Amino acid sequence: MVNNYKKTLTACYLGFITQAISANFAPLLFLKFHHDYQIPLGKIALISTVFFLTQLAVDIFCSYFVDRIGYRKCVVASELCAAAGLTGLAFLPDILPSPLTGIIVSVMIYAVGSGLIEVLGSPIVEACPFEHKEAAMSLLHSFYCWGSVAVILLSTLFFAVFGIGSWKWLACIWALIPLYNIYNFATCPIEHPVKDGRGMKINRLFQVPLFWISLILMVCAGASELAMAQWASAFAESALGLSKAMGDLAGPCMFAVTMGISRVLFGKSGDKLNLMKFMIGSGCLCLLCYLLASLSASPVLGLTGCMICGFSVGIMWPGTISICSKRLPGGGTAMFALLATAGDLGGAFGPGLVGMVTQHTGSSLQKGMLAGCIFPLVLIVSLLILGSINKNQKKKTPS
């Protein structure tokens, strides 16, 4: 029976790779868009903002409507939107009156796909009849990391061989992955994490203290991850004087590699490890990495802190989902959607805080990184509170 669900796992793995393509491909072309279409850099920044806001809107949409529509229809639609958006990126800027409008429309379409797979991938895997759900969840989320690394490295290689002028061909090539995955999701077995799709309503979820702590954990997970990931390239350039390409490879690319390693290690050995202790240890390591990046006088040590930070944040997002789904098995789609929303909010707020502090401290990125210490610190405290609640519940439970 379990073998039948290997196709489901493969589909979800490719879904997370598709999400990585959606998030990482367009940013590689920002300067190309600026030069070819004469789009001001200030408006180029709208691309990332629109992607995030669309994905956030989809998270909220999922919490209300996915159970009514059905998992299979929505997850097939996620791959269809991703393929259409990536293909549209190659054609719409030249077809529509404004190139920026063409880019934004394409980004919104594939952001819908990205948002849907972000919400649906985890509950689909959670519902599969595997023994070690926490390990399976961690391994699933590692594919986003490997997808990010592949997009950066393979796109860089493609541009080196064929020239960046061939980026439209590459957009269509990347679109083949979600296009193929439509078949996988259309034919693989998909179970619902809650019987008959009757998960907890949103108002009931907000009455559970554990869920509030989980939301805080997700905000901190998203903030801890993206505050470092999005500023790693700038840190590598400013601290070490590296070129943009080398900064991308030494910064966000290595960050994604170490994050993927963390998730694979837990995915392979998760059944032998205590998730709560592993997450607390990861939180402490993350705090140490932020302190190393912000306080070290050595640029090399600072960059090392950035890289190792990827390893420390690897378990935070999937680990929080596993903790919440295990303790709230009736949470349903609304729970997964709201957790994803909280993670995305943290992913928006974290880099923003680092940037704001950097701007107000004489462009000192190290001081911005120091402000980012608040996220792993709150995560550690929240996990300790959660552990205390669990101990009290076990004491009250009669043996």
C-alpha positions as CSV (number, residue, x, y, z in Angstrom):
1,M,0.0,0.0,0.0
2,V,2.8,2.4,1.0
3,N,4.4,1.9,-2.4
4,N,1.4,3.4,-4.1
5,Y,2.1,6.6,-2.3
6,K,5.7,6.9,-3.6
7,K,4.2,8.6,-6.7
8,T,2.4,11.1,-4.4
9,L,5.7,11.9,-2.7
10,T,7.4,12.3,-6.1
11,A,4.7,14.7,-7.2
12,C,5.0,16.8,-3.9
13,Y,8.9,16.8,-4.3
14,L,8.5,18.2,-7.8
15,G,5.9,20.6,-6.5
16,F,8.3,22.1,-4.1
17,I,11.0,22.3,-6.8
18,T,8.4,24.2,-8.9
19,Q,7.9,26.6,-6.0
20,A,11.7,27.1,-5.8
21,I,11.7,27.9,-9.6
22,S,8.9,30.4,-9.1
23,A,10.6,32.2,-6.2
24,N,14.2,32.3,-7.6
25,F,14.1,32.5,-11.4
26,A,12.8,36.1,-12.0
27,P,15.2,37.7,-9.5
28,L,18.1,36.4,-11.6
29,L,16.7,38.6,-14.4
30,F,16.1,41.8,-12.6
31,L,19.0,43.7,-14.2
32,K,18.1,42.2,-17.6
33,F,14.5,43.5,-17.3
34,H,15.9,46.9,-16.3
35,H,18.2,47.2,-19.3
36,D,16.0,45.5,-22.0
37,Y,12.6,47.1,-21.0
38,Q,13.9,50.3,-19.5
39,I,12.0,49.5,-16.3
40,P,13.3,51.6,-13.3
41,L,14.8,49.6,-10.5
42,G,12.2,51.0,-8.1
43,K,9.5,49.4,-10.2
44,I,11.5,46.2,-10.6
45,A,11.2,45.8,-6.8
46,L,7.4,45.4,-7.4
47,I,8.0,42.0,-8.9
48,S,9.0,40.4,-5.5
49,T,6.3,42.4,-3.7
50,V,3.6,41.2,-6.0
51,F,4.9,37.6,-5.8
52,F,4.8,37.6,-2.0
53,L,1.4,39.4,-1.7
54,T,-0.2,37.0,-4.3
55,Q,1.2,34.0,-2.4
56,L,-0.1,35.4,0.9
57,A,-3.6,35.9,-0.6
58,V,-3.6,32.3,-1.8
59,D,-2.7,31.1,1.7
60,I,-5.7,32.9,3.1
61,F,-7.9,31.7,0.2
62,C,-6.9,28.1,0.9
63,S,-7.9,28.3,4.6
64,Y,-11.5,28.9,3.5
65,F,-12.1,27.2,0.1
66,V,-9.7,24.3,-0.6
67,D,-11.8,21.8,1.3
68,R,-14.9,22.7,-0.8
69,I,-13.0,22.6,-4.1
70,G,-11.0,19.4,-3.4
71,Y,-7.3,18.7,-2.9
72,R,-6.7,17.1,-6.3
73,K,-8.3,19.9,-8.3
74,C,-6.4,22.6,-6.4
75,V,-3.0,20.9,-6.6
76,V,-3.3,20.2,-10.3
77,A,-4.3,23.9,-10.7
78,S,-1.1,24.8,-8.8
79,E,1.1,23.1,-11.4
80,L,-1.0,24.5,-14.3
81,C,-0.6,28.1,-13.0
82,A,3.1,27.6,-12.4
83,A,3.6,26.3,-16.0
84,A,1.4,29.1,-17.5
85,G,3.1,31.8,-15.5
86,L,6.7,30.8,-16.4
87,T,5.7,30.4,-20.0
88,G,3.9,33.8,-19.9
89,L,7.1,35.4,-18.6
90,A,8.7,34.6,-21.9
91,F,5.9,36.1,-24.1
92,L,3.6,38.6,-22.2
93,P,6.2,41.4,-21.7
94,D,6.4,41.7,-25.5
95,I,2.7,41.2,-26.2
96,L,1.1,43.5,-23.6
97,P,1.4,47.3,-24.1
98,S,3.7,47.6,-21.0
99,P,6.5,45.1,-20.4
100,L,6.2,45.5,-16.7
101,T,2.5,44.7,-16.9
102,G,3.4,41.5,-18.7
103,I,6.0,40.5,-16.1
104,I,3.6,41.3,-13.2
105,V,0.8,39.3,-14.7
106,S,3.1,36.3,-15.3
107,V,4.4,36.6,-11.7
108,M,0.9,36.7,-10.3
109,I,-0.1,33.6,-12.2
110,Y,2.8,31.5,-11.1
111,A,2.6,32.9,-7.6
112,V,-0.9,31.4,-7.4
113,G,0.7,28.0,-8.2
114,S,3.5,28.5,-5.7
115,G,1.0,29.5,-3.0
116,L,-1.2,26.5,-3.6
117,I,1.6,24.0,-3.4
118,E,3.1,25.7,-0.3
119,V,-0.2,25.1,1.5
120,L,-1.2,21.7,0.0
121,G,2.1,19.9,-0.2
122,S,2.5,19.4,3.6
123,P,-1.0,18.1,4.3
124,I,-0.9,15.7,1.3
125,V,2.4,14.2,2.7
126,E,1.0,14.3,6.2
127,A,-2.0,12.2,5.1
128,C,0.2,9.5,3.4
129,P,0.4,6.3,5.5
130,F,4.1,6.6,6.3
131,E,5.5,5.6,9.7
132,H,7.8,8.6,10.3
133,K,5.8,11.7,9.3
134,E,8.3,14.2,10.8
135,A,11.1,12.8,8.8
136,A,9.0,12.7,5.6
137,M,8.0,16.3,6.2
138,S,11.6,17.5,6.6
139,L,12.7,15.6,3.5
140,L,9.8,17.2,1.5
141,H,10.8,20.7,2.5
142,S,14.5,19.9,1.6
143,F,13.4,19.8,-2.1
144,Y,12.7,23.5,-2.0
145,C,16.3,24.0,-1.0
146,W,17.7,21.8,-3.7
147,G,15.4,23.4,-6.2
148,S,16.7,26.8,-5.2
149,V,20.3,25.7,-5.6
150,A,19.5,24.1,-9.0
151,V,17.8,27.2,-10.3
152,I,20.7,29.4,-9.4
153,L,23.5,27.1,-10.6
154,L,21.8,25.7,-13.8
155,S,20.5,29.1,-14.8
156,T,24.0,30.6,-14.3
157,L,25.5,27.8,-16.4
158,F,22.8,28.2,-19.1
159,F,23.5,32.0,-19.3
160,A,27.2,31.3,-19.5
161,V,26.8,28.9,-22.4
162,F,23.9,30.4,-24.4
163,G,24.0,34.0,-23.1
164,I,21.5,35.8,-20.9
165,G,19.7,36.9,-24.0
166,S,18.3,33.4,-24.2
167,W,16.5,33.7,-20.9
168,K,13.1,33.3,-22.6
169,W,14.0,29.8,-23.7
170,L,15.1,28.9,-20.2
171,A,11.8,30.2,-18.8
172,C,10.0,27.7,-21.1
173,I,12.4,24.9,-20.1
174,W,11.7,25.5,-16.4
175,A,7.9,25.4,-17.2
176,L,8.3,21.8,-18.3
177,I,8.7,20.6,-14.7
178,P,5.2,21.7,-13.5
179,L,3.8,20.7,-16.9
180,Y,5.0,17.2,-16.3
181,N,3.9,17.2,-12.7
182,I,0.3,17.9,-13.7
183,Y,0.1,14.2,-14.8
184,N,1.6,13.1,-11.4
185,F,-0.9,14.9,-9.3
186,A,-3.8,13.9,-11.6
187,T,-3.0,10.2,-11.2
188,C,-1.4,9.7,-7.8
189,P,-3.4,8.7,-4.6
190,I,-4.3,11.7,-2.5
191,E,-5.7,11.4,0.9
192,H,-7.2,14.2,3.1
193,P,-5.5,14.7,6.5
194,V,-8.9,14.9,8.2
195,K,-11.7,12.4,7.6
196,D,-14.4,13.7,5.2
197,G,-12.4,17.0,5.0
198,R,-14.0,18.2,8.2
199,G,-11.1,20.0,9.8
200,M,-11.3,22.5,12.6
201,K,-12.8,25.9,11.7
202,I,-10.6,29.0,11.9
203,N,-12.3,30.3,15.0
204,R,-11.8,27.0,16.9
205,L,-8.1,27.0,15.9
206,F,-7.6,30.4,17.4
207,Q,-9.1,29.1,20.7
208,V,-6.2,26.6,21.1
209,P,-3.1,28.1,22.9
210,L,-0.8,25.5,21.1
211,F,-1.9,27.0,17.7
212,W,-1.0,30.5,18.8
213,I,2.5,29.3,19.8
214,S,2.8,27.5,16.5
215,L,1.9,30.7,14.6
216,I,4.7,32.5,16.6
217,L,7.1,29.7,15.7
218,M,6.2,30.0,12.0
219,V,6.7,33.8,12.0
220,C,10.1,33.3,13.6
221,A,11.0,30.5,11.3
222,G,10.2,32.5,8.2
223,A,11.9,35.6,9.6
224,S,15.0,33.8,10.7
225,E,15.4,32.0,7.3
226,L,14.7,34.9,5.0
227,A,16.3,37.7,7.0
228,M,19.6,36.0,6.5
229,A,19.0,34.4,3.1
230,Q,17.9,37.6,1.4
231,W,20.8,39.7,2.8
232,A,23.5,37.0,2.5
233,S,24.5,38.0,-1.0
234,A,24.8,41.7,0.0
235,F,26.7,40.7,3.0
236,A,29.1,38.6,0.9
237,E,29.6,41.5,-1.5
238,S,30.1,44.2,1.2
239,A,32.1,42.2,3.7
240,L,34.4,40.3,1.2
241,G,34.2,42.6,-1.8
242,L,33.0,39.7,-4.0
243,S,31.3,40.2,-7.4
244,K,27.5,39.8,-7.7
245,A,27.8,36.3,-9.2
246,M,30.2,35.1,-6.6
247,G,28.2,36.8,-3.9
248,D,25.1,34.9,-5.0
249,L,27.1,31.6,-4.9
250,A,28.8,32.3,-1.6
251,G,25.7,33.8,0.0
252,P,22.1,32.5,-0.8
253,C,23.3,29.5,-2.8
254,M,25.5,28.1,0.1
255,F,22.7,29.1,2.5
256,A,20.3,26.9,0.5
257,V,22.8,24.0,0.4
258,T,23.3,23.9,4.2
259,M,19.5,24.3,4.7
260,G,18.9,21.4,2.4
261,I,21.5,19.2,4.2
262,S,19.8,19.9,7.5
263,R,16.5,18.8,6.2
264,V,17.9,15.7,4.5
265,L,19.7,14.7,7.7
266,F,16.6,15.0,9.8
267,G,14.6,13.3,7.0
268,K,17.0,10.3,7.1
269,S,17.4,10.1,10.9
270,G,14.4,11.9,12.2
271,D,12.9,8.7,13.8
272,K,15.9,8.6,16.1
273,L,15.9,12.2,17.1
274,N,13.7,14.2,19.4
275,L,12.1,17.0,17.3
276,M,11.6,19.5,20.1
277,K,15.2,19.1,21.3
278,F,16.5,19.3,17.7
279,M,14.6,22.5,17.1
280,I,15.8,24.1,20.3
281,G,19.3,23.2,19.4
282,S,18.8,24.6,15.9
283,G,17.4,27.8,17.4
284,C,20.5,28.2,19.6
285,L,22.8,27.6,16.6
286,C,20.8,30.1,14.6
287,L,21.2,32.7,17.3
288,L,24.9,32.0,17.4
289,C,25.1,32.4,13.6
290,Y,23.4,35.8,13.7
291,L,25.8,36.9,16.5
292,L,28.8,35.7,14.5
293,A,27.6,37.5,11.3
294,S,26.9,40.7,13.2
295,L,29.7,40.9,15.8
296,S,32.7,39.2,14.2
297,A,35.5,41.5,13.1
298,S,36.5,38.8,10.5
299,P,34.5,38.9,7.2
300,V,35.3,35.2,6.6
301,L,33.8,34.3,10.0
302,G,30.8,36.5,9.3
303,L,30.2,34.8,6.0
304,T,30.6,31.4,7.7
305,G,27.9,32.5,10.1
306,C,25.6,33.2,7.1
307,M,26.3,29.8,5.6
308,I,25.8,27.8,8.8
309,C,22.6,29.7,9.5
310,G,21.1,27.8,6.6
311,F,21.7,24.6,8.5
312,S,20.2,26.0,11.7
313,V,16.9,27.2,10.1
314,G,16.4,24.1,8.0
315,I,14.2,22.2,10.5
316,M,12.2,25.3,11.8
317,W,9.5,25.5,9.1
318,P,8.8,21.8,8.6
319,G,9.4,21.0,12.3
320,T,6.7,23.5,13.4
321,I,4.2,22.0,10.9
322,S,5.0,18.5,12.3
323,I,4.6,19.6,15.9
324,C,1.3,21.3,15.2
325,S,-0.2,18.6,13.0
326,K,0.8,15.9,15.5
327,R,-0.8,17.7,18.5
328,L,-3.8,19.0,16.4
329,P,-4.6,16.1,14.1
330,G,-8.0,17.6,13.4
331,G,-6.6,20.9,12.3
332,G,-7.2,20.3,8.6
333,T,-6.5,22.6,5.7
334,A,-7.2,25.8,7.6
335,M,-4.4,24.9,10.0
336,F,-1.8,24.3,7.3
337,A,-2.9,27.4,5.4
338,L,-2.7,29.7,8.4
339,L,0.7,28.3,9.3
340,A,1.9,29.0,5.8
341,T,0.5,32.5,6.1
342,A,2.4,33.1,9.4
343,G,5.6,31.8,7.8
344,D,5.2,34.1,4.8
345,L,4.5,37.1,7.1
346,G,7.7,36.3,8.9
347,G,9.5,36.0,5.6
348,A,8.3,39.5,4.7
349,F,8.9,41.1,8.1
350,G,12.4,39.6,8.8
351,P,14.3,41.0,5.8
352,G,12.4,44.3,6.2
353,L,13.6,44.7,9.8
354,V,17.2,44.0,8.9
355,G,17.0,46.5,6.0
356,M,15.3,49.2,8.1
357,V,17.9,48.9,11.0
358,T,20.7,48.9,8.4
359,Q,19.4,52.1,6.8
360,H,19.1,53.9,10.2
361,T,22.6,52.9,11.4
362,G,24.7,54.4,8.6
363,S,24.2,51.4,6.2
364,S,25.8,49.0,8.7
365,L,24.5,45.6,7.6
366,Q,26.1,44.0,10.7
367,K,23.9,46.1,13.0
368,G,20.9,45.0,10.9
369,M,21.9,41.4,11.4
370,L,22.2,42.0,15.1
371,A,18.6,43.1,15.1
372,G,17.7,39.9,13.4
373,C,18.8,38.0,16.6
374,I,15.3,38.7,18.0
375,F,13.8,36.0,15.7
376,P,15.7,32.9,16.8
377,L,15.6,34.2,20.4
378,V,11.7,34.4,20.4
379,L,11.7,30.9,18.7
380,I,13.8,29.4,21.5
381,V,11.6,30.9,24.2
382,S,8.4,29.8,22.4
383,L,9.7,26.2,22.1
384,L,10.6,26.2,25.8
385,I,7.1,27.4,26.7
386,L,5.6,24.7,24.4
387,G,7.8,22.1,26.1
388,S,6.6,23.2,29.5
389,I,2.9,23.0,28.4
390,N,3.5,19.4,27.1
391,K,5.1,18.4,30.4
392,N,2.2,19.8,32.4
393,Q,-0.3,18.0,30.2
394,K,1.5,14.7,30.7
395,K,1.4,15.2,34.4
396,K,-2.3,15.8,34.4
397,T,-3.0,12.8,32.1
398,P,-3.7,9.6,34.2
399,S,-1.4,6.7,33.5
